[in-house]
Amino acid sequence: MIDLLSYGCIALGLVFWFWGTWPLVGDRSVLYKLHSLSIADTLGSLSIVFGLLLKIPREWPLLLLAVFSLALWNTMLGYVLAYCASDLPPKERWGDAAEPFSSLTSSLNGEPQTEQGDA
């Protein structure tokens, strides 16, 4: 019974992988394609890792590390995609955290520099 469930999870993971790859040939935007690919890839990979956990439970520390790595890196990819898709200027994206870079961006844009207290 465990073997059947394990193979089912692995097969479901492969279905998610192919399901996420299919939109790459569509006419949507690149960011939409990457978003759908990253979601399907995460679900497929987690399903495969869960199936492997059922198949070889003695390797649970490594498989748990794989789950945390998938969750961390795919979340970071989502934030990077959202950052790239945003049309807001850096000040509105980051709030006051963008302040140290305002003089750098203004000098690169050819704008005159002002002192912090003069504004």
N, CA, C and O atoms as a printed pandas DataFrame, in Angstrom:
     atom_number atom_name residue_name chain_id  residue_number  x_coord  y_coord  z_coord
0              1         N          MET        A               1    0.824   -1.198    0.000
1              2        CA          MET        A               1    0.000    0.000    0.000
2              3         C          MET        A               1    0.867    1.261    0.000
3              4         O          MET        A               1    0.575    2.217   -0.718
4              5         N          ILE        A               2    1.929    1.261    0.803
5              6        CA          ILE        A               2    2.822    2.414    0.860
6              7         C          ILE        A               2    3.517    2.608   -0.486
7              8         O          ILE        A               2    3.700    3.739   -0.936
8              9         N          ASP        A               3    3.904    1.499   -1.129
9             10        CA          ASP        A               3    4.548    1.608   -2.438
10            11         C          ASP        A               3    3.608    2.229   -3.464
11            12         O          ASP        A               3    4.032    3.048   -4.280
12            13         N          LEU        A               4    2.345    1.848   -3.427
13            14        CA          LEU        A               4    1.369    2.395   -4.365
14            15         C          LEU        A               4    1.187    3.895   -4.138
15            16         O          LEU        A               4    1.130    4.665   -5.097
16            17         N          LEU        A               5    1.095    4.308   -2.881
17            18        CA          LEU        A               5    0.964    5.728   -2.556
18            19         C          LEU        A               5    2.227    6.493   -2.948
19            20         O          LEU        A               5    2.145    7.619   -3.439
20            21         N          SER        A               6    3.378    5.892   -2.736
21            22        CA          SER        A               6    4.642    6.519   -3.101
22            23         C          SER        A               6    4.736    6.738   -4.610
23            24         O          SER        A               6    5.085    7.825   -5.068
24            25         N          TYR        A               7    4.423    5.695   -5.372
25            26        CA          TYR        A               7    4.458    5.827   -6.831
26            27         C          TYR        A               7    3.404    6.814   -7.332
27            28         O          TYR        A               7    3.621    7.515   -8.320
28            29         N          GLY        A               8    2.269    6.862   -6.648
29            30        CA          GLY        A               8    1.234    7.835   -7.009
30            31         C          GLY        A               8    1.704    9.268   -6.806
31            32         O          GLY        A               8    1.439   10.133   -7.642
32            33         N          CYS        A               9    2.404    9.527   -5.697
33            34        CA          CYS        A               9    2.936   10.876   -5.438
34            35         C          CYS        A               9    4.004   11.252   -6.460
35            36         O          CYS        A               9    4.047   12.389   -6.931
36            37         N          ILE        A              10    4.855   10.308   -6.797
37            38        CA          ILE        A              10    5.898   10.584   -7.788
38            39         C          ILE        A              10    5.266   10.849   -9.152
39            40         O          ILE        A              10    5.690   11.758   -9.866
40            41         N          ALA        A              11    4.254   10.059   -9.516
41            42        CA          ALA        A              11    3.569   10.277  -10.797
42            43         C          ALA        A              11    2.847   11.623  -10.804
43            44         O          ALA        A              11    2.858   12.327  -11.814
44            45         N          LEU        A              12    2.219   11.985   -9.680
45            46        CA          LEU        A              12    1.557   13.286   -9.585
46            47         C          LEU        A              12    2.567   14.419   -9.735
47            48         O          LEU        A              12    2.280   15.432  -10.373
48            49         N          GLY        A              13    3.746   14.248   -9.150
49            50        CA          GLY        A              13    4.796   15.253   -9.295
50            51         C          GLY        A              13    5.229   15.419  -10.739
51            52         O          GLY        A              13    5.448   16.540  -11.198
52            53         N          LEU        A              14    5.352   14.319  -11.453
53            54        CA          LEU        A              14    5.710   14.404  -12.875
54            55         C          LEU        A              14    4.611   15.081  -13.686
55            56         O          LEU        A              14    4.898   15.829  -14.621
56            57         N          VAL        A              15    3.347   14.821  -13.330
57            58        CA          VAL        A              15    2.234   15.495  -14.009
58            59         C          VAL        A              15    2.311   17.000  -13.773
59            60         O          VAL        A              15    2.126   17.780  -14.707
60            61         N          PHE        A              16    2.583   17.416  -12.537
61            62        CA          PHE        A              16    2.724   18.847  -12.246
62            63         C          PHE        A              16    3.878   19.459  -13.035
63            64         O          PHE        A              16    3.759   20.574  -13.542
64            65         N          TRP        A              17    4.987   18.741  -13.142
65            66        CA          TRP        A              17    6.123   19.263  -13.899
66            67         C          TRP        A              17    5.746   19.516  -15.354
67            68         O          TRP        A              17    6.038   20.580  -15.900
68            69         N          PHE        A              18    5.096   18.535  -15.981
69            70        CA          PHE        A              18    4.712   18.716  -17.382
70            71         C          PHE        A              18    3.601   19.745  -17.538
71            72         O          PHE        A              18    3.562   20.478  -18.526
72            73         N          TRP        A              19    2.701   19.799  -16.566
73            74        CA          TRP        A              19    1.621   20.770  -16.606
74            75         C          TRP        A              19    2.180   22.201  -16.510
75            76         O          TRP        A              19    1.657   23.114  -17.149
76            77         N          GLY        A              20    3.217   22.389  -15.729
77            78        CA          GLY        A              20    3.833   23.707  -15.615
78            79         C          GLY        A              20    4.688   24.070  -16.813
79            80         O          GLY        A              20    4.881   25.252  -17.100
80            81         N          THR        A              21    5.201   23.077  -17.511
81            82        CA          THR        A              21    6.036   23.331  -18.677
82            83         C          THR        A              21    5.196   23.690  -19.893
83            84         O          THR        A              21    5.657   24.437  -20.756
84            85         N          TRP        A              22    3.996   23.186  -19.979
85            86        CA          TRP        A              22    3.149   23.407  -21.146
86            87         C          TRP        A              22    2.879   24.894  -21.431
87            88         O          TRP        A              22    2.925   25.272  -22.602
88            89         N          PRO        A              23    2.600   25.767  -20.441
89            90        CA          PRO        A              23    2.346   27.183  -20.755
90            91         C          PRO        A              23    3.547   27.921  -21.354
91            92         O          PRO        A              23    3.385   29.027  -21.870
92            93         N          LEU        A              24    4.731   27.343  -21.297
93            94        CA          LEU        A              24    5.897   28.023  -21.866
94            95         C          LEU        A              24    5.773   28.230  -23.366
95            96         O          LEU        A              24    6.400   29.137  -23.914
96            97         N          VAL        A              25    4.976   27.408  -24.042
97            98        CA          VAL        A              25    4.821   27.549  -25.489
98            99         C          VAL        A              25    3.679   28.490  -25.849
99           100         O          VAL        A              25    3.414   28.696  -27.034
100          101         N          GLY        A              26    2.998   29.065  -24.868
101          102        CA          GLY        A              26    1.860   29.947  -25.117
102          103         C          GLY        A              26    2.287   31.359  -25.492
103          104         O          GLY        A              26    3.473   31.654  -25.640
104          105         N          ASP        A              27    1.287   32.224  -25.642
105          106        CA          ASP        A              27    1.518   33.609  -26.062
106          107         C          ASP        A              27    1.450   34.604  -24.912
107          108         O          ASP        A              27    1.449   35.810  -25.159
108          109         N          ARG        A              28    1.393   34.152  -23.684
109          110        CA          ARG        A              28    1.305   35.052  -22.535
110          111         C          ARG        A              28    2.653   35.717  -22.280
111          112         O          ARG        A              28    3.637   35.414  -22.955
112          113         N          SER        A              29    2.695   36.614  -21.313
113          114        CA          SER        A              29    3.935   37.322  -20.998
114          115         C          SER        A              29    4.953   36.371  -20.362
115          116         O          SER        A              29    4.605   35.307  -19.850
116          117         N          VAL        A              30    6.200   36.785  -20.410
117          118        CA          VAL        A              30    7.277   35.964  -19.863
118          119         C          VAL        A              30    7.109   35.788  -18.357
119          120         O          VAL        A              30    7.341   34.698  -17.834
120          121         N          LEU        A              31    6.712   36.840  -17.660
121          122        CA          LEU        A              31    6.544   36.743  -16.209
122          123         C          LEU        A              31    5.403   35.801  -15.836
123          124         O          LEU        A              31    5.500   35.084  -14.840
124          125         N          TYR        A              32    4.324   35.792  -16.618
125          126        CA          TYR        A              32    3.234   34.845  -16.369
126          127         C          TYR        A              32    3.729   33.418  -16.564
127          128         O          TYR        A              32    3.409   32.529  -15.774
128          129         N          LYS        A              33    4.503   33.205  -17.610
129          130        CA          LYS        A              33    5.033   31.866  -17.880
130          131         C          LYS        A              33    5.947   31.403  -16.746
131          132         O          LYS        A              33    5.858   30.261  -16.297
132          133         N          LEU        A              34    6.824   32.296  -16.287
133          134        CA          LEU        A              34    7.727   31.930  -15.198
134          135         C          LEU        A              34    6.972   31.687  -13.895
135          136         O          LEU        A              34    7.327   30.801  -13.118
136          137         N          HIS        A              35    5.931   32.479  -13.664
137          138        CA          HIS        A              35    5.136   32.305  -12.449
138          139         C          HIS        A              35    4.448   30.941  -12.449
139          140         O          HIS        A              35    4.514   30.206  -11.463
140          141         N          SER        A              36    3.792   30.609  -13.549
141          142        CA          SER        A              36    3.105   29.314  -13.600
142          143         C          SER        A              36    4.098   28.157  -13.550
143          144         O          SER        A              36    3.817   27.117  -12.954
144          145         N          LEU        A              37    5.256   28.338  -14.175
145          146        CA          LEU        A              37    6.275   27.293  -14.133
146          147         C          LEU        A              37    6.801   27.093  -12.717
147          148         O          LEU        A              37    6.990   25.957  -12.280
148          149         N          SER        A              38    7.037   28.186  -11.998
149          150        CA          SER        A              38    7.591   28.046  -10.647
150          151         C          SER        A              38    6.587   27.403   -9.692
151          152         O          SER        A              38    6.980   26.618   -8.829
152          153         N          ILE        A              39    5.303   27.721   -9.832
153          154        CA          ILE        A              39    4.296   27.106   -8.962
154          155         C          ILE        A              39    4.173   25.618   -9.245
155          156         O          ILE        A              39    4.190   24.802   -8.324
156          157         N          ALA        A              40    4.050   25.264  -10.520
157          158        CA          ALA        A              40    3.906   23.847  -10.865
158          159         C          ALA        A              40    5.169   23.065  -10.519
159          160         O          ALA        A              40    5.094   21.913  -10.091
160          161         N          ASP        A              41    6.322   23.689  -10.705
161          162        CA          ASP        A              41    7.575   23.020  -10.371
162          163         C          ASP        A              41    7.677   22.773   -8.867
163          164         O          ASP        A              41    8.135   21.714   -8.439
164          165         N          THR        A              42    7.255   23.741   -8.075
165          166        CA          THR        A              42    7.279   23.571   -6.622
166          167         C          THR        A              42    6.342   22.449   -6.185
167          168         O          THR        A              42    6.729   21.580   -5.404
168          169         N          LEU        A              43    5.120   22.471   -6.686
169          170        CA          LEU        A              43    4.168   21.423   -6.314
170          171         C          LEU        A              43    4.641   20.048   -6.773
171          172         O          LEU        A              43    4.533   19.068   -6.035
172          173         N          GLY        A              44    5.166   19.982   -7.990
173          174        CA          GLY        A              44    5.661   18.705   -8.496
174          175         C          GLY        A              44    6.843   18.196   -7.703
175          176         O          GLY        A              44    6.911   17.014   -7.367
176          177         N          SER        A              45    7.772   19.080   -7.406
177          178        CA          SER        A              45    8.957   18.667   -6.657
178          179         C          SER        A              45    8.599   18.230   -5.240
179          180         O          SER        A              45    9.132   17.239   -4.739
180          181         N          LEU        A              46    7.698   18.966   -4.594
181          182        CA          LEU        A              46    7.278   18.574   -3.247
182          183         C          LEU        A              46    6.548   17.235   -3.262
183          184         O          LEU        A              46    6.714   16.424   -2.351
184          185         N          SER        A              47    5.749   17.005   -4.283
185          186        CA          SER        A              47    5.059   15.720   -4.394
186          187         C          SER        A              47    6.051   14.575   -4.603
187          188         O          SER        A              47    5.900   13.502   -4.019
188          189         N          ILE        A              48    7.052   14.807   -5.427
189          190        CA          ILE        A              48    8.069   13.777   -5.658
190          191         C          ILE        A              48    8.865   13.506   -4.383
191          192         O          ILE        A              48    9.133   12.352   -4.050
192          193         N          VAL        A              49    9.243   14.567   -3.674
193          194        CA          VAL        A              49    9.996   14.385   -2.429
194          195         C          VAL        A              49    9.146   13.648   -1.391
195          196         O          VAL        A              49    9.662   12.803   -0.660
196          197         N          PHE        A              50    7.847   13.961   -1.321
197          198        CA          PHE        A              50    6.970   13.239   -0.395
198          199         C          PHE        A              50    6.870   11.767   -0.782
199          200         O          PHE        A              50    6.870   10.892    0.084
200          201         N          GLY        A              51    6.784   11.494   -2.082
201          202        CA          GLY        A              51    6.770   10.104   -2.534
202          203         C          GLY        A              51    8.055    9.377   -2.185
203          204         O          GLY        A              51    8.030    8.208   -1.801
204          205         N          LEU        A              52    9.178   10.071   -2.318
205          206        CA          LEU        A              52   10.458    9.463   -1.932
206          207         C          LEU        A              52   10.544    9.249   -0.429
207          208         O          LEU        A              52   11.132    8.271    0.033
208          209         N          LEU        A              53    9.959   10.163    0.331
209          210        CA          LEU        A              53    9.941   10.004    1.786
210          211         C          LEU        A              53    9.164    8.752    2.191
211          212         O          LEU        A              53    9.548    8.049    3.126
212          213         N          LEU        A              54    8.078    8.484    1.486
213          214        CA          LEU        A              54    7.329    7.257    1.763
214          215         C          LEU        A              54    8.112    6.018    1.336
215          216         O          LEU        A              54    8.018    4.969    1.973
216          217         N          LYS        A              55    8.875    6.140    0.270
217          218        CA          LYS        A              55    9.615    4.997   -0.266
218          219         C          LYS        A              55   10.858    4.685    0.568
219          220         O          LYS        A              55   11.134    3.520    0.852
220          221         N          ILE        A              56   11.610    5.721    0.962
221          222        CA          ILE        A              56   12.844    5.521    1.736
222          223         C          ILE        A              56   12.813    6.416    2.981
223          224         O          ILE        A              56   13.453    7.467    2.997
224          225         N          PRO        A              57   12.085    6.016    4.013
225          226        CA          PRO        A              57   11.934    6.870    5.198
226          227         C          PRO        A              57   13.226    7.080    5.985
227          228         O          PRO        A              57   13.311    8.027    6.766
228          229         N          ARG        A              58   14.232    6.227    5.802
229          230        CA          ARG        A              58   15.477    6.404    6.564
230          231         C          ARG        A              58   16.252    7.643    6.095
231          232         O          ARG        A              58   17.164    8.093    6.789
232          233         N          GLU        A              59   15.906    8.193    4.942
233          234        CA          GLU        A              59   16.580    9.383    4.411
234          235         C          GLU        A              59   15.800   10.664    4.709
235          236         O          GLU        A              59   15.954   11.656    3.997
236          237         N          TRP        A              60   14.968   10.656    5.750
237          238        CA          TRP        A              60   14.120   11.804    6.011
238          239         C          TRP        A              60   14.876   13.102    6.275
239          240         O          TRP        A              60   14.360   14.155    5.900
240          241         N          PRO        A              61   16.078   13.109    6.902
241          242        CA          PRO        A              61   16.748   14.406    7.094
242          243         C          PRO        A              61   17.110   15.085    5.768
243          244         O          PRO        A              61   16.944   16.296    5.623
244          245         N          LEU        A              62   17.598   14.313    4.817
245          246        CA          LEU        A              62   17.948   14.897    3.521
246          247         C          LEU        A              62   16.710   15.339    2.750
247          248         O          LEU        A              62   16.717   16.381    2.096
248          249         N          LEU        A              63   15.657   14.548    2.831
249          250        CA          LEU        A              63   14.432   14.908    2.124
250          251         C          LEU        A              63   13.768   16.126    2.766
251          252         O          LEU        A              63   13.176   16.951    2.069
252          253         N          LEU        A              64   13.863   16.240    4.078
253          254        CA          LEU        A              64   13.337   17.423    4.752
254          255         C          LEU        A              64   14.144   18.662    4.371
255          256         O          LEU        A              64   13.579   19.743    4.202
256          257         N          LEU        A              65   15.447   18.512    4.236
257          258        CA          LEU        A              65   16.283   19.613    3.761
258          259         C          LEU        A              65   15.887   20.015    2.342
259          260         O          LEU        A              65   15.875   21.201    2.012
260          261         N          ALA        A              66   15.566   19.042    1.513
261          262        CA          ALA        A              66   15.117   19.338    0.150
262          263         C          ALA        A              66   13.801   20.109    0.161
263          264         O          ALA        A              66   13.621   21.029   -0.637
264          265         N          VAL        A              67   12.887   19.751    1.048
265          266        CA          VAL        A              67   11.606   20.459    1.142
266          267         C          VAL        A              67   11.825   21.907    1.568
267          268         O          VAL        A              67   11.240   22.818    0.982
268          269         N          PHE        A              68   12.666   22.130    2.585
269          270        CA          PHE        A              68   12.943   23.497    3.026
270          271         C          PHE        A              68   13.646   24.303    1.939
271          272         O          PHE        A              68   13.359   25.487    1.761
272          273         N          SER        A              69   14.552   23.680    1.221
273          274        CA          SER        A              69   15.246   24.377    0.134
274          275         C          SER        A              69   14.278   24.772   -0.969
275          276         O          SER        A              69   14.339   25.887   -1.488
276          277         N          LEU        A              70   13.389   23.864   -1.325
277          278        CA          LEU        A              70   12.385   24.177   -2.345
278          279         C          LEU        A              70   11.507   25.338   -1.902
279          280         O          LEU        A              70   11.256   26.265   -2.672
280          281         N          ALA        A              71   11.046   25.285   -0.673
281          282        CA          ALA        A              71   10.176   26.345   -0.174
282          283         C          ALA        A              71   10.904   27.683   -0.140
283          284         O          ALA        A              71   10.329   28.705   -0.513
284          285         N          LEU        A              72   12.144   27.692    0.295
285          286        CA          LEU        A              72   12.906   28.932    0.392
286          287         C          LEU        A              72   13.211   29.519   -0.980
287          288         O          LEU        A              72   12.927   30.691   -1.227
288          289         N          TRP        A              73   13.779   28.726   -1.865
289          290        CA          TRP        A              73   14.216   29.267   -3.152
290          291         C          TRP        A              73   13.058   29.611   -4.069
291          292         O          TRP        A              73   13.147   30.580   -4.823
292          293         N          ASN        A              74   11.982   28.855   -4.029
293          294        CA          ASN        A              74   10.848   29.201   -4.876
294          295         C          ASN        A              74   10.106   30.419   -4.347
295          296         O          ASN        A              74    9.518   31.167   -5.128
296          297         N          THR        A              75   10.122   30.632   -3.036
297          298        CA          THR        A              75    9.573   31.871   -2.490
298          299         C          THR        A              75   10.415   33.062   -2.919
299          300         O          THR        A              75    9.879   34.103   -3.298
300          301         N          MET        A              76   11.729   32.910   -2.859
301          302        CA          MET        A              76   12.612   33.993   -3.310
302          303         C          MET        A              76   12.410   34.279   -4.792
303          304         O          MET        A              76   12.414   35.439   -5.203
304          305         N          LEU        A              77   12.233   33.242   -5.594
305          306        CA          LEU        A              77   11.974   33.442   -7.016
306          307         C          LEU        A              77   10.682   34.217   -7.222
307          308         O          LEU        A              77   10.609   35.073   -8.104
308          309         N          GLY        A              78    9.669   33.929   -6.425
309          310        CA          GLY        A              78    8.414   34.668   -6.526
310          311         C          GLY        A              78    8.592   36.143   -6.218
311          312         O          GLY        A              78    8.017   36.991   -6.901
312          313         N          TYR        A              79    9.383   36.464   -5.196
313          314        CA          TYR        A              79    9.636   37.867   -4.875
314          315         C          TYR        A              79   10.449   38.555   -5.967
315          316         O          TYR        A              79   10.203   39.720   -6.279
316          317         N          VAL        A              80   11.397   37.860   -6.540
317          318        CA          VAL        A              80   12.191   38.446   -7.621
318          319         C          VAL        A              80   11.312   38.714   -8.832
319          320         O          VAL        A              80   11.432   39.766   -9.461
320          321         N          LEU        A              81   10.433   37.782   -9.168
321          322        CA          LEU        A              81    9.526   37.995  -10.294
322          323         C          LEU        A              81    8.590   39.167  -10.032
323          324         O          LEU        A              81    8.337   39.969  -10.931
324          325         N          ALA        A              82    8.075   39.275   -8.812
325          326        CA          ALA        A              82    7.200   40.395   -8.479
326          327         C          ALA        A              82    7.961   41.713   -8.540
327          328         O          ALA        A              82    7.412   42.719   -8.990
328          329         N          TYR        A              83    9.199   41.725   -8.103
329          330        CA          TYR        A              83   10.018   42.933   -8.156
330          331         C          TYR        A              83   10.263   43.345   -9.603
331          332         O          TYR        A              83   10.180   44.526   -9.939
332          333         N          CYS        A              84   10.564   42.377  -10.452
333          334        CA          CYS        A              84   10.829   42.682  -11.859
334          335         C          CYS        A              84    9.575   43.154  -12.582
335          336         O          CYS        A              84    9.664   43.946  -13.520
336          337         N          ALA        A              85    8.423   42.684  -12.163
337          338        CA          ALA        A              85    7.178   43.041  -12.833
338          339         C          ALA        A              85    6.644   44.391  -12.377
339          340         O          ALA        A              85    5.784   44.966  -13.045
340          341         N          SER        A              86    7.126   44.902  -11.270
341          342        CA          SER        A              86    6.613   46.146  -10.718
342          343         C          SER        A              86    7.077   47.338  -11.543
343          344         O          SER        A              86    8.235   47.415  -11.954
344          345         N          ASP        A              87    6.140   48.280  -11.780
345          346        CA          ASP        A              87    6.464   49.502  -12.510
346          347         C          ASP        A              87    6.731   50.677  -11.570
347          348         O          ASP        A              87    6.963   51.793  -12.033
348          349         N          LEU        A              88    6.703   50.445  -10.278
349          350        CA          LEU        A              88    6.899   51.515   -9.309
350          351         C          LEU        A              88    8.361   51.923   -9.240
351          352         O          LEU        A              88    9.246   51.093   -9.446
352          353         N          PRO        A              89    8.626   53.203   -8.951
353          354        CA          PRO        A              89   10.016   53.614   -8.726
354          355         C          PRO        A              89   10.547   53.000   -7.431
355          356         O          PRO        A              89    9.763   52.583   -6.579
356          357         N          PRO        A              90   11.878   52.941   -7.276
357          358        CA          PRO        A              90   12.456   52.291   -6.086
358          359         C          PRO        A              90   11.968   52.869   -4.759
359          360         O          PRO        A              90   11.814   52.123   -3.792
360          361         N          LYS        A              91   11.721   54.171   -4.689
361          362        CA          LYS        A              91   11.267   54.792   -3.439
362          363         C          LYS        A              91    9.929   54.202   -2.998
363          364         O          LYS        A              91    9.715   53.964   -1.809
364          365         N          GLU        A              92    9.022   53.964   -3.961
365          366        CA          GLU        A              92    7.721   53.408   -3.611
366          367         C          GLU        A              92    7.790   51.900   -3.398
367          368         O          GLU        A              92    6.979   51.342   -2.660
368          369         N          ARG        A              93    8.752   51.237   -4.037
369          370        CA          ARG        A              93    8.909   49.799   -3.833
370          371         C          ARG        A              93    9.419   49.502   -2.434
371          372         O          ARG        A              93    8.896   48.631   -1.739
372          373         N          TRP        A              94   10.455   50.244   -2.029
373          374        CA          TRP        A              94   11.173   49.911   -0.809
374          375         C          TRP        A              94   10.929   50.891    0.325
375          376         O          TRP        A              94   11.359   50.626    1.448
376          377         N          GLY        A              95   10.267   51.993    0.089
377          378        CA          GLY        A              95   10.041   52.973    1.142
378          379         C          GLY        A              95   11.341   53.678    1.510
379          380         O          GLY        A              95   12.108   54.053    0.623
380          381         N          ASP        A              96   11.599   53.864    2.795
381          382        CA          ASP        A              96   12.797   54.565    3.245
382          383         C          ASP        A              96   14.064   53.751    3.049
383          384         O          ASP        A              96   15.161   54.301    3.136
384          385         N          ALA        A              97   13.946   52.473    2.789
385          386        CA          ALA        A              97   15.132   51.644    2.574
386          387         C          ALA        A              97   15.846   52.027    1.285
387          388         O          ALA        A              97   17.025   51.713    1.122
388          389         N          ALA        A              98   15.152   52.703    0.361
389          390        CA          ALA        A              98   15.767   53.113   -0.904
390          391         C          ALA        A              98   16.504   54.438   -0.769
391          392         O          ALA        A              98   17.188   54.853   -1.705
392          393         N          GLU        A              99   16.384   55.112    0.371
393          394        CA          GLU        A              99   16.986   56.433    0.562
394          395         C          GLU        A              99   18.497   56.468    0.350
395          396         O          GLU        A              99   18.971   57.408   -0.287
396          397         N          PRO        A             100   19.284   55.513    0.836
397          398        CA          PRO        A             100   20.732   55.593    0.618
398          399         C          PRO        A             100   21.125   55.554   -0.859
399          400         O          PRO        A             100   22.213   56.002   -1.220
400          401         N          PHE        A             101   20.263   55.029   -1.700
401          402        CA          PHE        A             101   20.592   54.909   -3.111
402          403         C          PHE        A             101   20.036   56.051   -3.951
403          404         O          PHE        A             101   20.268   56.092   -5.159
404          405         N          SER        A             102   19.307   56.980   -3.335
405          406        CA          SER        A             102   18.684   58.045   -4.117
406          407         C          SER        A             102   19.722   58.966   -4.743
407          408         O          SER        A             102   19.530   59.422   -5.871
408          409         N          SER        A             103   20.821   59.252   -4.041
409          410        CA          SER        A             103   21.847   60.113   -4.627
410          411         C          SER        A             103   22.556   59.411   -5.775
411          412         O          SER        A             103   22.942   60.051   -6.753
412          413         N          LEU        A             104   22.728   58.119   -5.663
413          414        CA          LEU        A             104   23.359   57.363   -6.738
414          415         C          LEU        A             104   22.489   57.358   -7.985
415          416         O          LEU        A             104   22.986   57.581   -9.089
416          417         N          THR        A             105   21.192   57.106   -7.820
417          418        CA          THR        A             105   20.311   57.062   -8.984
418          419         C          THR        A             105   20.132   58.440   -9.599
419          420         O          THR        A             105   20.023   58.557  -10.820
420          421         N          SER        A             106   20.100   59.492   -8.775
421          422        CA          SER        A             106   19.951   60.829   -9.344
422          423         C          SER        A             106   21.203   61.246  -10.098
423          424         O          SER        A             106   21.101   61.926  -11.119
424          425         N          SER        A             107   22.384   60.855   -9.622
425          426        CA          SER        A             107   23.602   61.198  -10.352
426          427         C          SER        A             107   23.700   60.399  -11.645
427          428         O          SER        A             107   24.225   60.897  -12.641
428          429         N          LEU        A             108   23.210   59.186  -11.641
429          430        CA          LEU        A             108   23.209   58.396  -12.869
430          431         C          LEU        A             108   22.216   58.941  -13.884
431          432         O          LEU        A             108   22.423   58.803  -15.090
432          433         N          ASN        A             109   21.138   59.560  -13.406
433          434        CA          ASN        A             109   20.137   60.134  -14.302
434          435         C          ASN        A             109   20.495   61.548  -14.731
435          436         O          ASN        A             109   19.778   62.136  -15.541
436          437         N          GLY        A             110   21.577   62.112  -14.215
437          438        CA          GLY        A             110   22.002   63.456  -14.585
438          439         C          GLY        A             110   21.308   64.552  -13.811
439          440         O          GLY        A             110   21.400   65.717  -14.196
440          441         N          GLU        A             111   20.618   64.224  -12.736
441          442        CA          GLU        A             111   19.941   65.222  -11.925
442          443         C          GLU        A             111   20.935   65.829  -10.941
443          444         O          GLU        A             111   21.858   65.145  -10.497
444          445         N          PRO        A             112   20.759   67.111  -10.593
445          446        CA          PRO        A             112   21.663   67.720   -9.606
446          447         C          PRO        A             112   21.453   67.101   -8.230
447          448         O          PRO        A             112   20.330   66.782   -7.837
448          449         N          GLN        A             113   22.559   66.939   -7.506
449          450        CA          GLN        A             113   22.484   66.337   -6.178
450          451         C          GLN        A             113   22.156   67.400   -5.144
451          452         O          GLN        A             113   22.636   68.531   -5.222
452          453         N          THR        A             114   21.328   67.021   -4.171
453          454        CA          THR        A             114   20.988   67.915   -3.067
454          455         C          THR        A             114   21.392   67.239   -1.776
455          456         O          THR        A             114   21.525   66.016   -1.714
456          457         N          GLU        A             115   21.588   68.043   -0.746
457          458        CA          GLU        A             115   21.919   67.502    0.569
458          459         C          GLU        A             115   20.668   66.889    1.183
459          460         O          GLU        A             115   19.550   67.256    0.822
460          461         N          GLN        A             116   20.855   65.963    2.104
461          462        CA          GLN        A             116   19.735   65.282    2.744
462          463         C          GLN        A             116   18.841   66.272    3.501
463          464         O          GLN        A             116   17.619   66.127    3.468
464          465         N          GLY        A             117   19.409   67.264    4.175
465          466        CA          GLY        A             117   18.633   68.210    4.962
466          467         C          GLY        A             117   17.970   69.291    4.131
467          468         O          GLY        A             117   17.071   69.963    4.636
468          469         N          ASP        A             118   18.371   69.498    2.866
469          470        CA          ASP        A             118   17.821   70.563    2.037
470          471         C          ASP        A             118   16.460   70.219    1.458
471          472         O          ASP        A             118   15.729   71.119    1.046
472          473         N          ALA        A             119   16.106   68.974    1.415
473          474        CA          ALA        A             119   14.871   68.558    0.761
474          475         C          ALA        A             119   13.720   68.906    1.615
475          476         O          ALA        A             119   12.576   68.640    1.246
